[in-house]
Amino acid sequence: MVKIYIDPGHGGSDSGATGNGLREKDLTLAISLKIREKLNHYQGVSVRLSRIKDRTLSLRQRTNDANKWGADYLVSVHINAGGGTGYEDYIYNGLSNSSHSAKYRNVMHRAIIGQVNLANRGQKNANFHMLREANMPALLTENGFIDSESDASKLQKDSFLEDIAQGHVDGLIKIFNLKEKVKAINPDAVIGRKKTKKANLKVDGWWGEQTTRALQEYLGTVVDGVISNQLRNEVTSKIVSGITFGKGGSLVIKALQSKIGAKIDGYLGPQTIRKLQQYLNTVVDGKLSEPSLVVKELQRHLNNGTF
């Protein structure tokens, strides 16, 4: 079990930085709660927050709690101030570039910058208590400037706080190789499906709800005919029905990627199609034509129960 300790900076009598009608302590708690909620969808991870409400805690209380709990990683979430703009993060300045804190920070930094629309202020070192006194690898993130009008306009939006949280979660997923939970299904149904379950798809080369539903049934994920939380690209634009756009990726696409040896991120795109084409021995170009040969082969295999 991986133990992740999330510290919402400040709280209670300590508001942290303020500006543009915002308080740091409120934003850090909102982001941290979102991180916990998102991580609850993954296997083998336990999450502990230093606070779950507006509460005054000393820095020593926070690190003592993380150390006593035996956390594997500590992430202290903050909002910056001082006239700048953008995102930056810190590890303890007494550590080498080969330390776990430094290696983890490299992954977290890329993941968070990949999610948030903020200037990249870089990776930094400091003698902060949360970093120095933690017995485990530790990171302190500064997620925009509360006294910057441009940053604050983003921090006022719940959707932007979601993006910050998702960036943190994306990094943690990569560091600890976290796997999304799959809803339990009837074992007897699984056995029956493996032996006899075959789809009855029209082999037409068009990827729509029925093809997705058959794929979900075959791979044992939730069956709703929808590829959810996708990015808009040249591949997803060819899905004729049963697709939603957003962030987070799709469970059935993750299962598909695992089966065909693609990068497992839940997003359908050219690289996943390329791996699917290799798997089904069709022309490999990473594209879905209209209609598509690789979709026809997928439909045939699902019909035959041989995918």
N, C-alpha and C positions, 0 to 999 in steps of 0.2 A: 504494500500500500504506500503510495507516494503521498507525503504530507506537505501541503502548500500553505504557508502562513501569509495572509494578506493583511497589511496594516494600512487602514485609512488614516492618513496623516491628520494630526491635530484633533480637535473635538472638545466638547464641553466649554469650559472657560477659555480655552485656546482656540480662537476662530481661524488661526492661520492667516494667510494673506486675504485681503479683501479688495474689491474693486468692481465697478460697473454693476453694483447691486448684488454681487455674488460673494459668497464666503467659501474659502478653501475647504473648511471642515465639512461642509454640506456636499460639495462636489466629490471629494475623495471618498466619502461614505457611499454616495450613490454609485460611483464607479466600482468600488470594491464589492458591493452587494451584487452588482451585475456580473462581476467576474465569478463570484461564488455560484450564482444561479447557472451560469453557462458551464462551469466545471462540473456541476452536479449531473450533467448529461454524459459524463465520461466514466469509464470503468477504472477501478484501482486507484482512485484519488480521494484523499480526504482534505477538506478545506477548513481552515480556522481563521477567523477574523479577530484582530485585536479588540475591535469594538463593533457592535451591530446597531448602535444608536448614538445619539449625541452625548458622549461621555468623556469626562476628563481623565486622561491617563498619562503618566509620565513616560518618558522614553525608556527608562529602566524597567518599568512595569511591562512594557511591550516586548522588549528583547528577553526579559526573564521568562515571560509566558511562552514565547516561541522556543526558547532553549529548553525549558522544562517539558514542553510538548514533544520535542524531538523532531522539529520540522526539517524537511529536506531542502526547502528553499523558502526564503523570506522576500517578499516584494512589498515595499513601502510606497504607497501611492500619494503623490503630491501634485499641487498646482503652483506654478511659479509666479513671481512678481519681481518688479525692479526695472521696468521699462523696456524689456526685450519682447521677443515673440518666438514661438516655436516649441519643439519638444527636445528634451535632453534626458540622459539618465546617468546614474553614478554607481560606482562600486568603491569599496574602501581603498584608499590610496596606499595602503601597506601591502597590497597584493600584486603578484606578478601577472603578466598577460597569459600565463599558462594555468592560472588558477581556475577552479570551477566557476567562481563568480564572474571572471572575465569571459570565459567560454559561454556561459549561460547568457550573459549580458549581450554578447554579439548576436545571439539568436533572438532575444527579446527585442533588441533595438530594431533589427530589420523587420520583425513582425509588426511592431507598433507603428513604425513609420509607414509600413505598407498599408495600414488601415486608416490612419488619420491624415487629414489635410492640414498639416502643420509644417513649418520650416524645420529642417533637420539641424539642430544645434550641436549634434555630435555626442560622443561617448566620453564621459569625464570621470575623474577620481576625486574623492573627498574624504575627510576625516569625520564623517557623520556618525553619531552614536548608533543609529540603527544598523549601519554597515559594520562598524568596528566591533560592536558587542555581540553580534549574532554569531552563534557557533556553527552556522551553516552558510552556504553561499547566499549572498544577499544583494538586492538591487533596489535602488531608489529611483522612481520615475517622476519626472516633472512634465506634466501634460498640458502645456500651454501657459500663457501669462494672463492672470486674472485682471491685471491693470492695463492690458492691451485691448483696445476696442475691437480689433479684428479677431483676436483669440477669444475674447469674452463673448462675442456674438455667436461663436460656435459652441462655447461651453454652456450657453443658456439653453441649448437644444438637447433634449433627451436622446435623440438619434445620434448626436455626436458623442455623448457619454457612452452610448452603446458601442460605437466604433472604437473608442479608447479601450473599453473593457474587452472587446473582441480581439484587439491587437495583443493585449496581455495574454489572453487565453490561447491565441494562435501560437505565441512563443512557447507557452507552457506545454502545449500539445506536442510541439516539435522536440523540446528538450527531453521530456519524459515519455515520449512515444505513446501518448494517451489514445485509447480507443473508445469510440462512442458506444454507449449502451445500445443494445438491440432489444426490442420488445420480445418477451418470451412468446414462443408459439408452441402449439401442441406437438410433442415429440412423435406421436403416432402419425400426425399429419405430415411431418417431415419425412418419416420413413415411407409413408404412402406416396408422397410426391416424388421422392427419389426413384421409386420403383415404377410408378405408373402415370404420374402427372405430366401431361403434355398440353401445350397451348393449342389453340385453334385459330391462329392468326391468318389473316389474308397476307400472303407474301407479296407485298406491293412496293417495298422499299421506302415507305413513309413512316417515320417514327412519331407515333401519337400515343394517346392514353392507353389504348389496348396493348400496344407493344410494351409500354412501361409496366402495366399491370402484370403482364405475363412474366416480365423480367423480375419484378418484385416477388411474385409467387415462386419462381424458380430459385431465387437467391435467398428467400426466407426473410425478407424485410417486411415492414408494414405495407399492406396492399391498398393503395388508394389511387393508382394511376397517375400520380403527380411526381414530377421531378422538381423538387422544391429548392428555393434559395440559390438560384443560379446567377452567374454573371452573363451579361449580354455580350455575345461574340458571334463569330461566323458559323459556329456549330449550333449553339442554342437557338439561333434565328431559324434553323431548319426544322426544329421540333414543331410539329403541326398543331399539337394540343397537349394539355396536361403539363404545364410548366409554370413555375412562379420564379420571380427574380428578387434578389436580395443578397444577404450575406449569411454564411453558415454552411452552405453546401447541402447535398442530399444523401440520405442514408443509402438509397439504392445505388447511387453513383459510386459511393465509397465501396460498397460490396462488389460492384462491377470492377472497379479499379483494382481491388484486392485479387479478384479472380484472374484478371488478364495481365497482372504485373505492372500496372501503371502507378504513378504517384498517387497516394491516397489523400485527396483533399476534398472530395465531395463535389467538385466542379467539373462539369462536362465541357471539354474544349478540344482543340486540335491534338494535344498530346495523348489524351485518353482515346480519341478516335483512332489515332495512329496505332496505339497498342491493340485496340480492338480489331483493326484491320490485319495486323500481324497475327493475332490469335485466330482469326477466321480465314486467314490465307487469301485475302483479297488485295487489290491494289492499295499500296500504302502512301497516302498523301495527306492524311489528317483532315480530310474534308468530308462533308455529307452532301453529295450531289442530290438532285431532285428528279426522280427518286434515286435512292442510294443503294449501291451494290452491297455494301457492308451491312446495311439495315436488312436487306433481303436475306442475307446469310444468317444474321442474328435471328430473324423471324423463323427461318427454316429450322435452325438448331433448337429454338424454343418449342416449335411444333413437334420436333422429334424427341425432345427431352434429352438432347445430347450436348447442350451448351456447357 
